[in-house]
Amino acid sequence: MLAIALSLMLSAADTGSVGAIPKTPAISGRQARAKPPKAYVGWRRFGRWVLYVRGDPFAEQTACKVSASGMDYDHGVLTVRLGGDSFDAVYRIDNGPPIKATADTLAIAHRGLAVFQDDLASPSGGIVRIPGERIVGAHQVSIQLRRGGRVVTRRLGGLESILAAAQSYRCEGFSLTAPTPG
């Protein structure tokens, strides 16, 4: 049932591109007990963003990934990968006021994401994580890794559209609003 629903949703006509989704073969009798049906995979593109959807009909679960060049969105957090040490990073959303990346540490940890990496040379892992509620309606985010360093700007066009698509496929953690405790 989940495979049919996801297949219908992915084949619906809209503004995104859709990748081929292999059909799940009918399995019956002893073969059904021996191995579960194959997982299906699909993808959609909205501008620079790509949504990967992987469904497991046996477990009735859907796993999703939203990414663009150097960026990912998951668990309500935008992750920007820059390399280097990003512990002292400061970012601006649409040329707004500067925000220290460490100001979001509690919100990010609350969502179950690692704040620091296991690398002693770069405990920040060269990434900057921004809670989704900060980027609602935003067009770009500009990040400076260290004081006086160069500023890197990433455009966010298409992110809200692809997150709406992810929610329609029953992907969890793909909202721009803060999660409710509980």
C-alpha positions as CSV (number, residue, x, y, z in Angstrom):
1,M,0.0,0.0,0.0
2,L,2.8,2.4,0.9
3,A,4.6,1.5,-2.3
4,I,1.5,2.4,-4.4
5,A,0.9,5.7,-2.6
6,L,4.5,6.8,-3.0
7,S,4.6,5.7,-6.6
8,L,1.4,7.7,-7.3
9,M,2.8,10.8,-5.5
10,L,6.1,10.6,-7.3
11,S,4.5,10.2,-10.7
12,A,2.1,13.2,-10.2
13,A,2.9,16.1,-12.6
14,D,4.3,19.2,-11.0
15,T,7.2,21.6,-11.4
16,G,10.0,19.2,-10.3
17,S,11.8,16.5,-12.3
18,V,11.2,12.9,-11.4
19,G,13.5,10.0,-11.6
20,A,12.5,6.5,-12.6
21,I,11.0,4.4,-9.8
22,P,11.3,0.6,-10.3
23,K,8.1,-1.4,-9.9
24,T,8.0,-3.7,-6.9
25,P,7.4,-7.3,-8.2
26,A,4.5,-9.3,-6.8
27,I,5.8,-11.9,-4.4
28,S,3.7,-14.7,-3.0
29,G,3.9,-18.0,-1.1
30,R,7.3,-19.2,0.1
31,Q,9.2,-16.5,-1.7
32,A,7.3,-13.8,0.3
33,R,8.5,-15.3,3.5
34,A,12.0,-15.7,2.2
35,K,12.7,-12.1,1.3
36,P,10.9,-8.9,1.6
37,P,9.9,-6.8,-1.5
38,K,12.6,-4.6,-3.0
39,A,12.8,-1.1,-1.8
40,Y,11.9,1.6,-4.3
41,V,13.9,4.8,-4.9
42,G,12.9,8.0,-6.5
43,W,14.2,11.6,-6.8
44,R,12.9,15.1,-7.6
45,R,14.8,18.3,-8.5
46,F,13.7,21.8,-7.6
47,G,16.3,24.2,-8.9
48,R,19.6,23.4,-7.1
49,W,17.9,21.1,-4.5
50,V,17.3,17.4,-4.9
51,L,14.9,15.2,-2.9
52,Y,15.8,11.6,-2.7
53,V,13.0,9.3,-1.5
54,R,13.6,5.6,-0.5
55,G,10.6,3.5,0.6
56,D,10.7,0.2,2.3
57,P,7.3,-1.5,1.7
58,F,8.1,-4.3,4.2
59,A,8.8,-1.9,7.1
60,E,6.3,0.6,5.7
61,Q,8.8,3.4,6.2
62,T,10.0,6.2,4.0
63,A,13.5,7.7,4.2
64,C,14.3,11.0,2.6
65,K,17.3,13.2,1.9
66,V,17.2,16.9,0.7
67,S,20.5,18.3,-0.5
68,A,22.2,20.8,-2.8
69,S,25.8,21.5,-3.6
70,G,27.5,21.8,-0.1
71,M,24.2,21.8,1.8
72,D,21.7,19.4,3.4
73,Y,18.4,19.8,5.1
74,D,17.3,17.3,7.7
75,H,15.7,17.3,11.2
76,G,14.6,20.9,10.7
77,V,18.2,22.1,10.2
78,L,20.1,23.5,7.3
79,T,23.6,22.2,7.3
80,V,26.2,24.1,5.2
81,R,29.5,22.3,4.6
82,L,32.4,24.7,4.1
83,G,35.6,22.8,5.3
84,G,38.1,24.3,7.8
85,D,37.2,25.2,11.3
86,S,33.7,26.8,11.7
87,F,33.6,27.1,15.5
88,D,33.7,30.9,15.3
89,A,31.5,31.2,12.3
90,V,29.0,34.0,11.9
91,Y,26.1,34.0,9.4
92,R,23.6,36.4,8.0
93,I,20.3,35.6,6.5
94,D,19.3,37.8,3.6
95,N,21.9,40.5,4.8
96,G,20.2,40.6,8.2
97,P,22.0,41.0,11.5
98,P,25.0,38.7,12.2
99,I,24.3,35.5,14.2
100,K,27.0,33.4,15.8
101,A,26.7,29.8,14.7
102,T,27.2,28.7,18.3
103,A,24.0,30.6,19.3
104,D,22.0,27.7,17.8
105,T,23.8,24.9,19.6
106,L,20.9,24.1,22.0
107,A,18.3,24.1,19.2
108,I,20.4,21.8,17.1
109,A,21.2,19.4,19.9
110,H,17.5,19.3,20.8
111,R,16.8,18.0,17.3
112,G,19.2,15.1,17.7
113,L,22.0,16.3,15.5
114,A,25.7,16.3,16.6
115,V,27.0,19.7,17.5
116,F,30.7,18.7,17.4
117,Q,32.6,16.1,15.4
118,D,35.1,13.5,16.6
119,D,38.0,15.3,14.9
120,L,40.3,17.1,17.4
121,A,41.9,19.2,14.6
122,S,38.4,20.6,13.6
123,P,35.7,19.8,16.2
124,S,33.2,21.8,14.3
125,G,33.7,19.6,11.3
126,G,33.7,22.6,8.9
127,I,29.9,22.8,9.0
128,V,27.5,25.4,10.0
129,R,24.0,24.4,11.1
130,I,21.1,26.8,11.0
131,P,17.6,26.0,12.4
132,G,14.9,25.9,9.8
133,E,12.7,28.5,11.5
134,R,15.5,31.1,10.9
135,I,15.4,30.7,7.1
136,V,11.7,30.9,6.5
137,G,11.2,32.9,3.4
138,A,15.0,33.5,3.1
139,H,16.7,33.8,-0.3
140,Q,20.3,33.3,0.8
141,V,22.7,32.8,3.7
142,S,26.1,34.3,4.0
143,I,28.7,32.8,6.3
144,Q,32.1,34.0,7.5
145,L,34.1,31.2,9.2
146,R,36.5,33.5,11.1
147,R,36.7,37.3,11.8
148,G,38.2,39.1,8.8
149,G,37.9,35.9,6.6
150,R,36.1,35.6,3.3
151,V,32.3,35.5,3.2
152,V,30.7,32.5,1.4
153,T,27.1,33.0,0.2
154,R,24.7,30.1,-0.5
155,R,21.4,30.7,-2.3
156,L,18.3,28.9,-0.9
157,G,16.0,29.2,-3.9
158,G,13.7,26.2,-4.2
159,L,14.2,25.0,-0.7
160,E,10.7,25.7,0.5
161,S,9.2,24.0,-2.5
162,I,11.3,20.8,-2.1
163,L,10.5,20.7,1.6
164,A,6.8,20.9,0.8
165,A,7.3,18.0,-1.6
166,A,9.1,16.0,1.1
167,Q,6.3,16.5,3.5
168,S,3.8,15.3,0.9
169,Y,5.8,12.0,0.7
170,R,5.5,11.6,4.4
171,C,9.2,12.4,5.1
172,E,9.8,13.4,8.7
173,G,12.0,16.3,9.8
174,F,11.5,18.4,6.6
175,S,9.7,21.4,7.9
176,L,10.8,25.0,8.4
177,T,9.0,25.4,11.7
178,A,10.4,24.5,15.1
179,P,9.5,21.0,16.3
180,T,7.0,20.7,19.1
181,P,8.4,19.1,22.3
182,G,7.0,15.8,23.2
